[in-house]
Amino acid sequence: MELASDKLAADIVLLDLRGIPAFTDFFVIMTAEANRQIEAIAEDMAKSLKQMGLPMHHREGQPDSGWVLLDFGGLVVHIFGEAQRELYDLERIWERAVPLLRVQ
């Protein structure tokens, strides 16, 4: 979360999915203002989490689509542009998830 905040991501939320049927334990959802920022956050998160012993299993999406997903197994990171975050509204879809942390 700190890494995303350092890259000026906005409205960062950590959701705990462990109490509901899900394919992962945690979601981190955040908003970036520009495609270059989406890519910078994705690259830094992949590098930093790998250094902490959590290698990335899979990546989906492209910055120019306004959405990138980084799958670390028990943690899935969603980096959205503003319009895409509103469109997909993951927090509503996963409303039974417990929000553990939010950084505005």
LINSUL-V747658 format. One record per pair of residues at least 4 apart in sequence whose C-alpha atoms are under 7 Angstrom apart, sorted by sequence separation. I is the first residue (numbers start at 0). J is the second residue. D is the distance in Angstrom with one decimal. If there is no record, write none. Layout:
I/J/D
I/J/D
This chain:
0/4/6.2
1/5/6.0
2/6/6.4
3/7/6.5
4/8/5.2
32/36/6.7
33/37/6.4
34/38/6.4
35/39/6.1
36/40/6.1
37/41/6.2
38/42/6.1
39/43/6.1
40/44/6.0
41/45/6.1
42/46/6.2
43/47/5.9
44/48/5.9
45/49/6.1
46/50/6.3
47/51/6.4
48/52/6.4
49/53/4.8
60/64/6.8
61/65/6.9
62/66/5.9
70/74/6.4
71/75/5.8
79/83/5.9
80/84/6.1
81/85/6.4
82/86/6.1
83/87/6.0
84/88/5.7
88/92/6.5
89/93/5.9
90/94/5.5
3/8/5.4
16/21/6.5
31/36/6.1
48/53/5.1
49/54/4.3
61/66/6.2
62/67/6.2
70/75/4.6
79/84/5.3
31/37/5.8
48/54/6.4
49/55/6.9
60/66/5.7
61/67/5.6
69/75/5.7
70/76/6.5
16/23/6.9
17/24/4.9
60/67/4.5
68/75/6.9
69/76/5.0
16/24/5.0
59/67/5.8
60/68/6.3
68/76/5.6
69/77/6.6
15/24/6.2
16/25/5.4
59/68/5.1
68/77/4.7
15/25/4.8
45/55/6.3
58/68/5.6
59/69/6.7
67/77/5.9
68/78/6.4
14/25/5.5
15/26/6.8
58/69/4.7
67/78/5.2
13/25/6.9
14/26/5.1
57/69/6.1
58/70/6.1
66/78/5.6
67/79/6.6
13/26/5.8
14/27/6.4
57/70/5.1
66/79/4.5
13/27/4.6
55/69/6.8
56/70/5.6
65/79/5.5
66/80/6.3
12/27/5.6
13/28/6.6
55/70/5.8
56/71/5.4
65/80/4.7
11/27/7.0
12/28/5.3
55/71/4.5
56/72/6.6
11/28/5.7
12/29/6.5
54/71/6.2
66/83/6.8
11/29/4.3
53/71/6.5
65/83/6.1
10/29/5.6
11/30/7.0
9/29/6.0
10/30/6.1
8/29/6.2
9/30/5.0
8/30/5.6
9/31/6.3
8/31/5.0
38/62/5.8
37/62/5.6
35/62/7.0
34/62/4.8
34/63/5.6
34/65/6.6
6/40/6.3
3/40/6.2
37/78/6.3
2/44/6.9
31/78/6.8
33/80/6.7
25/73/6.2
26/74/5.9
27/75/6.3
28/76/6.0
29/77/6.4
30/78/5.9
31/79/6.0
32/80/5.9
23/72/6.4
24/73/4.9
25/74/4.8
26/75/4.9
27/76/4.7
28/77/4.8
29/78/5.2
30/79/4.8
31/80/5.2
32/81/6.7
23/73/4.7
24/74/6.0
25/75/6.3
26/76/5.8
27/77/6.1
28/78/6.2
29/79/6.2
30/80/5.5
31/81/6.8
23/74/6.1
30/81/5.9
23/75/6.9
30/84/6.9
16/96/5.0
15/96/5.5
16/97/6.8
14/96/5.8
15/97/5.0
14/97/5.5
15/98/6.2
14/98/4.5
15/99/6.5
13/98/5.8
14/99/5.8
12/98/6.9
13/99/5.5
13/100/5.2
12/100/5.7
13/101/6.5
12/101/4.4
11/101/5.5
12/102/6.4
10/101/6.9
11/102/5.0
10/102/5.6
11/103/6.4
10/103/4.4
9/103/5.8
